[in-house]
Amino acid sequence: MDWLPWDRALLLWVNQAWACPLLDALMPWLTYLGSAYAVAGVIVVMGWRMRRHQCTWRAVAVACLCLALVYGVVAGAYNAIKYEVLRPRPFVALGAELRVSADEVQAIRPNSSFPSGHAANAFMLATLLAALLRRGLWPLWYGLALLVALSRVYLGLHYPGDVLAGAVLGSVLTWLLLHLPWLAPRLKMAAVGR
């Protein structure tokens, strides 16, 4: 697969030219907002919110299972693409500086760069939260998702094209799922107290 030169050039610019102690400290924390743990945390908080608004336990369970289903579909899609494409990560292919702890290096698959799962998760959450919570907060959700995507490039884990593909995949799949006739009403239950 022929990758565009701008993808490599932009990666090296963000990964190397932006390097500074503040971003070295901040970006590893931001990247966690796109992890499976962040997704689980959002599902728990949405369930807690529903209970606070006196929703039944059954309604909470159904809404949380539907939110988990959205995550499962998005994660299944990006993992299937990762295993098909097998693009080497930038720290392997280009020698980009890897800015994560030694413990995290053990868990990183070196040939699973495209698409970015963290970006897909972050944009999935942004799309869900923008649809289910107060409409005026959508810039906050998408701004955080954009920072997660940027953190993946800064940390040397993904190319810009990887995070762009992950962002599109997470947003589009979530938007489609939010409009499925059998799933939409169950997901909307999580929008109590909007």
N, CA, C and O of each residue as an XYZ file, in Angstrom:
776
protein
N       0.857     -1.178      0.000
C       0.000      0.000      0.000
C       0.900      1.237      0.000
O       1.812      1.349      0.819
N       0.644      2.136     -0.895
C       1.463      3.340     -1.020
C       0.902      4.437     -0.115
O      -0.212      4.917     -0.322
N       1.678      4.822      0.879
C       1.232      5.858      1.808
C       1.762      7.214      1.345
O       2.857      7.317      0.791
N       0.990      8.209      1.576
C       1.323      9.549      1.103
C       2.496     10.155      1.869
O       2.623      9.955      3.077
N       3.353     10.898      1.162
C       4.513     11.527      1.833
C       4.105     12.515      2.923
O       4.811     12.659      3.921
N       2.966     13.201      2.740
C       2.553     14.175      3.754
C       2.273     13.487      5.086
O       2.446     14.090      6.146
N       1.838     12.219      5.036
C       1.533     11.471      6.250
C       2.803     11.290      7.087
O       2.795     11.487      8.302
N       3.879     10.917      6.423
C       5.166     10.739      7.114
C       5.731     12.085      7.573
O       6.218     12.211      8.697
N       5.663     13.081      6.701
C       6.234     14.399      7.033
C       5.499     15.033      8.217
O       6.129     15.596      9.112
N       4.181     14.941      8.220
C       3.398     15.520      9.314
C       3.657     14.772     10.615
O       3.759     15.381     11.679
N       3.762     13.459     10.526
C       4.086     12.668     11.719
C       5.417     13.119     12.321
O       5.499     13.375     13.522
N       6.444     13.216     11.503
C       7.768     13.598     12.012
C       7.769     15.020     12.563
O       8.455     15.304     13.545
N       7.006     15.914     11.938
C       6.922     17.289     12.432
C       6.291     17.327     13.829
O       6.831     17.957     14.739
N       5.143     16.648     13.997
C       4.463     16.652     15.298
C       5.291     15.896     16.333
O       5.438     16.358     17.465
N       5.825     14.751     15.961
C       6.547     13.896     16.898
C       7.886     14.495     17.334
O       8.308     14.309     18.476
N       8.552     15.210     16.432
C       9.886     15.693     16.769
C       9.961     17.199     16.983
O      10.566     17.650     17.955
N       9.362     17.978     16.100
C       9.473     19.436     16.218
C       8.667     19.983     17.394
O       9.030     21.018     17.953
N       7.596     19.320     17.777
C       6.772     19.799     18.884
C       7.303     19.352     20.245
O       6.787     19.785     21.276
N       8.305     18.512     20.266
C       8.768     17.902     21.515
C       9.103     18.957     22.560
O       9.867     19.888     22.306
N       8.516     18.794     23.736
C       8.809     19.665     24.878
C       8.357     18.948     26.147
O       7.507     18.061     26.085
N       8.915     19.322     27.291
C       8.566     18.635     28.539
C       7.068     18.705     28.887
O       6.508     17.740     29.407
N       6.421     19.847     28.600
C       4.995     19.964     28.913
C       4.179     18.940     28.129
O       3.352     18.237     28.709
N       4.402     18.848     26.805
C       3.662     17.883     25.992
C       4.060     16.448     26.328
O       3.230     15.541     26.263
N       5.324     16.238     26.688
C       5.752     14.899     27.101
C       4.979     14.436     28.337
O       4.704     13.246     28.490
N       4.635     15.365     29.208
C       3.868     15.022     30.414
C       2.371     14.933     30.134
O       1.687     14.075     30.694
N       1.860     15.802     29.281
C       0.416     15.902     29.040
C      -0.123     14.837     28.083
O      -1.178     14.259     28.342
N       0.570     14.574     27.007
C       0.045     13.689     25.959
C      -0.224     12.255     26.415
O      -1.224     11.676     25.991
N       0.622     11.652     27.261
C       0.270     10.301     27.718
C      -1.041     10.254     28.504
O      -1.756      9.252     28.470
N      -1.351     11.334     29.205
C      -2.633     11.379     29.933
C      -3.800     11.568     28.975
O      -4.840     10.924     29.112
N      -3.619     12.453     28.008
C      -4.697     12.680     27.034
C      -5.023     11.422     26.237
O      -6.184     11.174     25.912
N      -4.013     10.637     25.926
C      -4.236      9.457     25.106
C      -5.151      8.453     25.794
O      -5.844      7.691     25.120
N      -5.166      8.438     27.133
C      -6.041      7.516     27.871
C      -7.519      7.812     27.659
O      -8.358      6.938     27.877
N      -7.855      9.036     27.236
C      -9.257      9.378     26.988
C      -9.820      8.617     25.787
O     -11.027      8.649     25.547
N      -8.963      7.937     25.034
C      -9.419      7.121     23.922
C      -9.275      5.632     24.178
O      -9.426      4.821     23.265
N      -8.983      5.275     25.424
C      -8.776      3.861     25.748
C     -10.107      3.169     26.051
O     -11.138      3.817     26.228
N     -10.055      1.854     26.105
C     -11.242      1.074     26.474
C     -11.681      1.417     27.900
O     -12.868      1.341     28.217
N     -10.729      1.793     28.759
C     -11.081      2.183     30.129
C     -11.931      3.452     30.148
O     -12.865      3.567     30.941
N     -11.610      4.390     29.284
C     -12.404      5.619     29.198
C     -13.809      5.301     28.710
O     -14.785      5.863     29.207
N     -13.915      4.399     27.736
C     -15.234      3.994     27.230
C     -16.040      3.369     28.367
O     -17.203      3.721     28.566
N     -15.434      2.448     29.111
C     -16.125      1.814     30.234
C     -16.535      2.863     31.270
O     -17.634      2.797     31.822
N     -15.658      3.822     31.530
C     -15.981      4.884     32.479
C     -17.178      5.713     32.043
O     -18.034      6.050     32.861
N     -17.243      6.041     30.763
C     -18.383      6.817     30.251
C     -19.670      6.006     30.387
O     -20.709      6.555     30.755
N     -19.614      4.716     30.097
C     -20.811      3.876     30.226
C     -21.284      3.850     31.681
O     -22.482      3.956     31.943
N     -20.364      3.711     32.616
C     -20.716      3.704     34.041
C     -21.319      5.049     34.453
O     -22.330      5.084     35.154
N     -20.709      6.145     34.024
C     -21.219      7.478     34.380
C     -22.609      7.705     33.783
O     -23.478      8.281     34.437
N     -22.819      7.259     32.553
C     -24.150      7.418     31.937
C     -25.187      6.607     32.722
O     -26.302      7.081     32.943
N     -24.830      5.399     33.140
C     -25.742      4.596     33.963
C     -26.031      5.254     35.299
O     -27.172      5.272     35.760
N     -24.990      5.796     35.920
C     -25.169      6.494     37.202
C     -26.086      7.699     37.036
O     -26.944      7.958     37.881
N     -25.899      8.439     35.935
C     -26.743      9.602     35.636
C     -28.209      9.187     35.507
O     -29.107      9.855     36.021
N     -28.427      8.082     34.818
C     -29.800      7.593     34.639
C     -30.420      7.226     35.984
O     -31.579      7.549     36.242
N     -29.649      6.549     36.845
C     -30.170      6.163     38.164
C     -30.472      7.402     38.986
O     -31.460      7.432     39.720
N     -29.642      8.415     38.875
C     -29.864      9.664     39.612
C     -31.174     10.328     39.191
O     -31.807     11.029     39.980
N     -31.571     10.100     37.943
C     -32.843     10.646     37.446
C     -33.981      9.638     37.600
O     -34.975      9.701     36.877
N     -33.832      8.718     38.534
C     -34.832      7.723     38.897
C     -35.263      6.791     37.761
O     -36.418      6.366     37.716
N     -34.365      6.478     36.864
C     -34.654      5.464     35.855
C     -34.599      4.096     36.535
O     -33.872      3.910     37.511
N     -35.358      3.157     36.021
C     -35.342      1.813     36.598
C     -34.009      1.135     36.304
O     -33.297      1.505     35.371
N     -33.690      0.145     37.112
C     -32.460     -0.603     36.885
C     -32.479     -1.278     35.519
O     -31.447     -1.402     34.860
N     -33.669     -1.714     35.105
C     -33.787     -2.350     33.788
C     -33.433     -1.362     32.675
O     -32.698     -1.701     31.747
N     -33.959     -0.142     32.773
C     -33.663      0.881     31.759
C     -32.171      1.204     31.741
O     -31.580      1.378     30.675
N     -31.567      1.284     32.928
C     -30.132      1.557     33.016
C     -29.349      0.433     32.351
O     -28.434      0.683     31.567
N     -29.712     -0.803     32.666
C     -29.003     -1.957     32.105
C     -29.133     -1.992     30.584
O     -28.149     -2.239     29.888
N     -30.330     -1.748     30.065
C     -30.538     -1.770     28.614
C     -29.726     -0.670     27.938
O     -29.064     -0.924     26.931
N     -29.767      0.547     28.477
C     -29.018      1.662     27.883
C     -27.513      1.387     27.929
O     -26.812      1.636     26.949
N     -27.014      0.880     29.051
C     -25.577      0.603     29.167
C     -25.154     -0.521     28.225
O     -24.075     -0.462     27.634
N     -25.991     -1.536     28.083
C     -25.681     -2.609     27.130
C     -25.664     -2.086     25.700
O     -24.836     -2.511     24.894
N     -26.562     -1.178     25.382
C     -26.582     -0.584     24.035
C     -25.340      0.275     23.791
O     -24.778      0.259     22.696
N     -24.918      1.018     24.802
C     -23.683      1.796     24.683
C     -22.488      0.858     24.483
O     -21.602      1.134     23.674
N     -22.476     -0.250     25.227
C     -21.401     -1.236     25.070
C     -21.450     -1.874     23.680
O     -20.409     -2.189     23.102
N     -22.648     -2.061     23.151
C     -22.797     -2.613     21.796
C     -22.183     -1.672     20.755
O     -21.506     -2.124     19.831
N     -22.417     -0.380     20.905
C     -21.818      0.597     19.990
C     -20.301      0.483     20.041
O     -19.640      0.449     19.003
N     -19.747      0.423     21.255
C     -18.296      0.261     21.392
C     -17.833     -1.033     20.731
O     -16.819     -1.044     20.034
N     -18.563     -2.117     20.943
C     -18.190     -3.398     20.358
C     -18.158     -3.368     18.837
O     -17.263     -3.946     18.220
N     -19.127     -2.698     18.233
C     -19.169     -2.592     16.768
C     -17.978     -1.771     16.268
O     -17.297     -2.170     15.324
N     -17.733     -0.632     16.902
C     -16.621      0.231     16.483
C     -15.281     -0.477     16.689
O     -14.429     -0.464     15.801
N     -15.093     -1.094     17.857
C     -13.834     -1.797     18.132
C     -13.646     -2.985     17.193
O     -12.534     -3.253     16.738
N     -14.724     -3.688     16.909
C     -14.640     -4.806     15.967
C     -14.226     -4.339     14.590
O     -13.432     -4.997     13.918
N     -14.763     -3.202     14.166
C     -14.442     -2.671     12.838
C     -12.975     -2.254     12.753
O     -12.280     -2.633     11.810
N     -12.495     -1.477     13.731
C     -11.102     -1.023     13.602
C     -10.110     -2.160     13.807
O      -9.044     -2.157     13.192
N     -10.433     -3.127     14.654
C      -9.523     -4.267     14.814
C      -9.484     -5.133     13.567
O      -8.423     -5.641     13.206
N     -10.615     -5.312     12.902
C     -10.637     -6.088     11.658
C      -9.775     -5.410     10.593
O      -9.038     -6.074      9.864
N      -9.876     -4.093     10.511
C      -9.069     -3.351      9.525
C      -7.587     -3.439      9.892
O      -6.743     -3.638      9.019
N      -7.266     -3.292     11.193
C      -5.868     -3.393     11.631
C      -5.246     -4.722     11.194
O      -4.127     -4.749     10.680
N      -5.977     -5.824     11.399
C      -5.440     -7.142     11.059
C      -5.350     -7.363      9.557
O      -4.557     -8.183      9.094
N      -6.150     -6.644      8.805
C      -6.092     -6.756      7.349
C      -4.946     -5.918      6.773
O      -4.230     -6.375      5.882
N      -4.773     -4.699      7.281
C      -3.792     -3.764      6.715
C      -2.371     -4.048      7.232
O      -1.421     -4.047      6.449
N      -2.221     -4.288      8.529
C      -0.914     -4.562      9.152
C       0.135     -3.494      8.844
O       1.265     -3.815      8.477
N      -0.237     -2.240      8.994
C       0.711     -1.137      8.763
C       1.648     -1.010      9.956
O       1.183     -0.905     11.091
N       2.951     -1.018      9.725
C       3.895     -0.837     10.843
C       3.726      0.542     11.485
O       3.482      1.540     10.807
N       3.862      0.564     12.780
C       3.747      1.832     13.508
C       4.933      2.731     13.171
O       5.992      2.242     12.775
N       4.758      4.050     13.327
C       5.832      4.975     12.939
C       7.134      4.795     13.712
O       8.209      5.047     13.168
N       7.059      4.364     14.964
C       8.306      4.174     15.706
C       9.070      2.960     15.183
O      10.273      2.840     15.415
N       8.385      2.060     14.481
C       9.038      0.897     13.878
C       9.533      1.246     12.473
O      10.688      0.988     12.134
N       8.655      1.831     11.664
C       8.960      2.066     10.251
C       9.846      3.288     10.002
O      10.690      3.277      9.106
N       9.649      4.340     10.800
C      10.358      5.601     10.536
C      11.372      5.973     11.601
O      12.145      6.915     11.430
N      11.367      5.253     12.674
C      12.235      5.632     13.775
C      11.728      6.846     14.523
O      12.514      7.557     15.149
N      10.414      7.100     14.470
C       9.833      8.199     15.250
C      10.086      7.919     16.723
O      10.152      6.765     17.147
N      10.225      8.983     17.491
C      10.491      8.798     18.912
C       9.233      8.294     19.606
O       8.171      8.910     19.519
N       9.367      7.177     20.290
C       8.264      6.592     21.036
C       8.235      7.227     22.417
O       9.179      7.075     23.192
N       7.161      7.936     22.727
C       7.081      8.708     23.965
C       6.093      8.085     24.954
O       5.216      8.772     25.479
N       6.239      6.795     25.202
C       5.404      6.116     26.190
C       6.323      5.368     27.145
O       7.504      5.168     26.862
N       5.763      4.959     28.278
C       6.574      4.276     29.285
C       6.985      2.883     28.798
O       6.369      2.321     27.893
N       8.012      2.354     29.401
C       8.520      1.029     29.029
C       7.455     -0.042     29.239
O       7.391     -1.004     28.473
N       6.620      0.109     30.262
C       5.545     -0.861     30.508
C       4.552     -0.895     29.355
O       4.093     -1.964     28.951
N       4.225      0.280     28.828
C       3.260      0.354     27.736
C       3.809     -0.219     26.433
O       3.043     -0.719     25.610
N       5.105     -0.152     26.239
C       5.724     -0.665     25.019
C       5.434     -2.154     24.859
O       5.261     -2.638     23.740
N       5.381     -2.877     25.969
C       5.126     -4.318     25.928
C       3.763     -4.642     25.321
O       3.606     -5.684     24.685
N       2.782     -3.770     25.508
C       1.418     -4.032     25.042
C       1.153     -3.533     23.618
O       0.078     -3.786     23.073
N       2.094     -2.843     23.017
C       1.878     -2.245     21.698
C       2.217     -3.252     20.608
O       3.333     -3.769     20.547
N       1.236     -3.523     19.747
C       1.492     -4.380     18.582
C       2.202     -3.530     17.535
O       1.665     -2.498     17.131
N       3.384     -3.923     17.085
C       4.176     -3.075     16.186
C       3.603     -2.929     14.769
O       3.996     -2.011     14.049
N       2.694     -3.803     14.358
C       2.165     -3.732     12.992
C       0.665     -3.456     12.977
O      -0.061     -4.002     12.146
N       0.206     -2.618     13.887
C      -1.231     -2.338     13.941
C      -1.512     -0.839     14.004
O      -2.277     -0.374     14.849
N      -0.891     -0.101     13.109
C      -1.019      1.347     13.154
C      -2.328      1.861     12.548
O      -2.893      2.841     13.033
N      -2.810      1.201     11.488
C      -3.956      1.729     10.745
C      -5.182      0.865     10.935
O      -5.127     -0.346     10.720
N      -6.303      1.476     11.340
C      -6.525      2.838     11.832
C      -6.261      2.919     13.333
O      -6.045      1.899     13.988
N      -6.279      4.107     13.857
C      -6.056      4.308     15.287
C      -7.311      3.942     16.070
O      -8.365      4.551     15.890
N      -7.188      2.950     16.932
C      -8.309      2.565     17.783
C      -8.634      3.622     18.818
O      -9.803      3.846     19.131
N      -7.599      4.285     19.361
C      -7.852      5.347     20.340
C      -8.626      6.502     19.705
O      -9.546      7.047     20.316
N      -8.255      6.870     18.488
C      -8.983      7.945     17.806
C     -10.416      7.513     17.521
O     -11.349      8.298     17.694
N     -10.595      6.272     17.086
C     -11.950      5.767     16.824
C     -12.788      5.790     18.098
O     -13.943      6.214     18.074
N     -12.208      5.335     19.211
C     -12.931      5.353     20.487
C     -13.269      6.775     20.919
O     -14.386      7.047     21.358
N     -12.303      7.677     20.793
C     -12.526      9.058     21.230
C     -13.629      9.717     20.410
O     -14.478     10.416     20.964
N     -13.625      9.500     19.090
C     -14.657     10.117     18.255
C     -15.997      9.398     18.398
O     -17.048     10.013     18.215
N     -15.975      8.113     18.720
C     -17.209      7.407     19.042
C     -17.839      8.034     20.288
O     -19.034      8.331     20.307
N     -17.020      8.233     21.330
C     -17.530      8.855     22.558
C     -18.014     10.275     22.301
O     -19.057     10.673     22.819
N     -17.274     11.042     21.510
C     -17.690     12.420     21.207
C     -19.040     12.424     20.503
O     -19.906     13.238     20.824
N     -19.223     11.523     19.548
C     -20.486     11.455     18.811
C     -21.627     11.040     19.728
O     -22.716     11.611     19.667
N     -21.379     10.045     20.579
C     -22.409      9.622     21.532
C     -22.765     10.742     22.503
O     -23.943     11.042     22.699
N     -21.761     11.358     23.107
C     -22.021     12.397     24.104
C     -22.679     13.622     23.480
O     -23.538     14.250     24.099
N     -22.281     13.965     22.257
C     -22.913     15.100     21.575
C     -24.385     14.812     21.288
O     -25.217     15.718     21.325
N     -24.702     13.561     21.004
C     -26.095     13.202     20.698
C     -26.935     13.020     21.957
O     -28.132     13.306     21.948
N     -26.320     12.546     23.039
C     -27.098     12.164     24.219
C     -27.113     13.203     25.329
O     -28.002     13.180     26.181
N     -26.150     14.112     25.335
C     -26.115     15.133     26.378
C     -26.464     16.496     25.792
O     -26.863     16.593     24.632
N     -26.315     17.539     26.588
C     -26.653     18.889     26.118
C     -25.982     19.204     24.799
O     -24.772     19.030     24.649
N     -26.765     19.666     23.849
C     -26.266     19.908     22.492
C     -25.139     20.936     22.447
O     -24.254     20.826     21.598
N     -25.143     21.916     23.321
C     -24.142     22.971     23.289
C     -22.743     22.522     23.693
O     -21.784     23.280     23.547
N     -22.619     21.293     24.200
C     -21.313     20.812     24.642
C     -20.544     20.048     23.561
O     -19.448     19.553     23.823
N     -21.097     19.947     22.364
C     -20.416     19.162     21.325
C     -19.006     19.667     21.013
O     -18.141     18.842     20.718
N     -18.719     20.982     21.061
C     -17.325     21.391     20.803
C     -16.342     20.827     21.846
O     -15.199     20.510     21.515
N     -16.786     20.706     23.087
C     -15.945     20.132     24.133
C     -15.621     18.666     23.813
O     -14.463     18.252     23.867
N     -16.664     17.885     23.479
C     -16.455     16.449     23.220
C     -15.543     16.236     22.008
O     -14.616     15.427     22.057
N     -15.812     16.963     20.929
C     -14.984     16.787     19.733
C     -13.590     17.396     19.912
O     -12.629     16.911     19.315
N     -13.467     18.437     20.714
C     -12.155     19.006     21.012
C     -11.289     18.015     21.785
O     -10.102     17.858     21.497
N     -11.898     17.342     22.776
C     -11.155     16.315     23.518
C     -10.762     15.154     22.606
O      -9.653     14.628     22.704
N     -11.676     14.758     21.719
C     -11.376     13.669     20.783
C     -10.220     14.058     19.861
O      -9.354     13.236     19.559
N     -10.215     15.292     19.426
C      -9.126     15.774     18.567
C      -7.789     15.752     19.312
O      -6.758     15.414     18.731
N      -7.809     16.109     20.585
C      -6.585     16.059     21.389
C      -6.087     14.618     21.569
O      -4.881     14.372     21.560
N      -7.014     13.674     21.730
C      -6.624     12.265     21.817
C      -5.932     11.856     20.521
O      -4.868     11.238     20.550
N      -6.536     12.199     19.386
C      -5.945     11.851     18.085
C      -4.558     12.470     17.935
O      -3.625     11.806     17.484
N      -4.426     13.720     18.307
C      -3.132     14.398     18.224
C      -2.102     13.741     19.143
O      -0.928     13.632     18.791
N      -2.549     13.307     20.318
C      -1.627     12.658     21.257
C      -1.039     11.381     20.667
O       0.118     11.054     20.930
N      -1.821     10.662     19.875
C      -1.329      9.415     19.282
C      -0.200      9.682     18.285
O       0.741      8.896     18.173
N      -0.306     10.794     17.567
C       0.748     11.171     16.618
C       1.963     11.664     17.393
O       3.090     11.260     17.104
N       1.746     12.526     18.367
C       2.854     13.068     19.161
C       3.655     11.953     19.841
O       4.884     12.008     19.903
N       2.949     10.949     20.346
C       3.608      9.857     21.061
C       4.346      8.888     20.139
O       5.038      7.990     20.619
N       4.209      9.057     18.820
C       4.897      8.200     17.862
C       4.209      6.873     17.615
O       4.822      5.939     17.097
N       2.925      6.780     17.989
C       2.190      5.525     17.871
C       1.400      5.402     16.566
O       1.124      4.293     16.108
N       1.037      6.539     15.970
C       0.219      6.528     14.758
C       0.620      7.665     13.831
O       1.119      8.705     14.260
N       0.385      7.433     12.558
C       0.518      8.476     11.540
C      -0.754      9.336     11.565
O      -1.788      8.880     12.052
N      -0.693     10.562     11.051
C      -1.901     11.388     10.964
C      -3.027     10.706     10.173
O      -4.199     10.823     10.532
N      -2.670      9.998      9.104
C      -3.696      9.276      8.334
C      -4.386      8.196      9.147
O      -5.565      7.916      8.931
N      -3.661      7.583     10.083
C      -4.239      6.559     10.956
C      -5.303      7.157     11.866
O      -6.383      6.591     12.035
N      -4.980      8.321     12.454
C      -5.935      8.930     13.375
C      -7.111      9.534     12.617
O      -8.237      9.540     13.114
N      -6.852     10.040     11.422
C      -7.948     10.551     10.595
C      -8.916      9.416     10.248
O     -10.131      9.578     10.357
N      -8.375      8.274      9.831
C      -9.227      7.116      9.509
C      -9.981      6.640     10.739
O     -11.164      6.313     10.646
N      -9.317      6.596     11.896
C      -9.982      6.193     13.128
C     -11.091      7.151     13.518
O     -12.163      6.725     13.950
N     -10.837      8.451     13.366
C     -11.846      9.461     13.699
C     -13.076      9.320     12.810
O     -14.207      9.372     13.294
N     -12.855      9.142     11.520
C     -13.976      8.988     10.588
C     -14.735      7.698     10.896
O     -15.965      7.694     10.941
N     -14.011      6.618     11.105
C     -14.637      5.331     11.397
C     -15.479      5.405     12.665
O     -16.638      4.989     12.665
N     -14.902      5.931     13.745
C     -15.632      6.032     15.010
C     -16.858      6.919     14.915
O     -17.921      6.573     15.431
N     -16.717      8.067     14.254
C     -17.843      9.010     14.135
C     -18.955      8.463     13.247
O     -20.129      8.496     13.617
N     -18.579      7.965     12.083
C     -19.587      7.519     11.111
C     -20.332      6.282     11.612
O     -21.560      6.229     11.545
N     -19.602      5.295     12.109
C     -20.285      4.099     12.624
C     -21.219      4.446     13.777
O     -22.339      3.939     13.843
N     -20.772      5.297     14.675
C     -21.616      5.691     15.807
C     -22.845      6.448     15.327
O     -23.951      6.206     15.810
N     -22.662      7.358     14.385
C     -23.802      8.106     13.841
C     -24.817      7.154     13.212
O     -26.023      7.297     13.415
N     -24.322      6.188     12.453
C     -25.226      5.204     11.833
C     -25.965      4.390     12.894
O     -27.169      4.162     12.780
N     -25.247      3.956     13.917
C     -25.887      3.173     14.979
C     -26.913      3.998     15.751
O     -27.945      3.479     16.174
N     -26.624      5.281     15.932
C     -27.581      6.165     16.617
C     -28.884      6.336     15.830
O     -29.891      6.792     16.372
N     -28.852      5.966     14.553
C     -30.040      6.125     13.710
C     -30.718      4.805     13.349
O     -31.671      4.792     12.570
N     -30.232      3.692     13.908
C     -30.912      2.416     13.682
C     -32.235      2.421     14.440
O     -32.253      2.726     15.633
N     -33.340      2.091     13.778
C     -34.655      2.171     14.440
C     -34.774      1.340     15.717
O     -35.463      1.762     16.646
N     -34.135      0.188     15.796
C     -34.264     -0.647     16.989
C     -33.289     -0.266     18.086
O     -33.515     -0.600     19.249
N     -32.206      0.429     17.746
C     -31.191      0.785     18.740
C     -31.351      2.219     19.244
O     -31.111      2.494     20.420
N     -31.749      3.120     18.370
C     -31.824      4.544     18.716
C     -32.661      4.822     19.970
O     -32.193      5.541     20.852
N     -33.890      4.276     20.086
C     -34.676      4.596     21.289
C     -34.036      4.091     22.581
O     -34.181      4.710     23.635
N     -33.335      2.976     22.495
C     -32.679      2.416     23.679
C     -31.475      3.270     24.084
O     -31.200      3.455     25.269
N     -30.766      3.784     23.082
C     -29.640      4.680     23.385
C     -30.147      6.016     23.922
O     -29.526      6.597     24.812
N     -31.251      6.503     23.401
C     -31.801      7.796     23.836
C     -32.223      7.772     25.310
O     -32.335      8.821     25.944
N     -32.458      6.558     25.854
C     -32.798      6.478     27.278
C     -31.669      7.052     28.143
O     -31.912      7.551     29.242
N     -30.442      6.977     27.636
C     -29.295      7.490     28.392
C     -29.257      9.012     28.381
O     -28.418      9.606     29.058
N     -30.142      9.655     27.631
C     -30.135     11.109     27.496
C     -31.007     11.806     28.541
O     -31.375     12.964     28.345
N     -31.345     11.142     29.632
C     -32.199     11.746     30.659
C     -31.569     13.015     31.217
O     -30.347     13.125     31.316
N     -32.402     13.953     31.572
C     -31.928     15.195     32.188
C     -31.126     16.078     31.264
O     -30.317     16.891     31.711
N     -31.350     15.918     29.986
C     -30.586     16.681     29.000
C     -30.788     18.164     29.126
O     -30.207     18.933     28.361
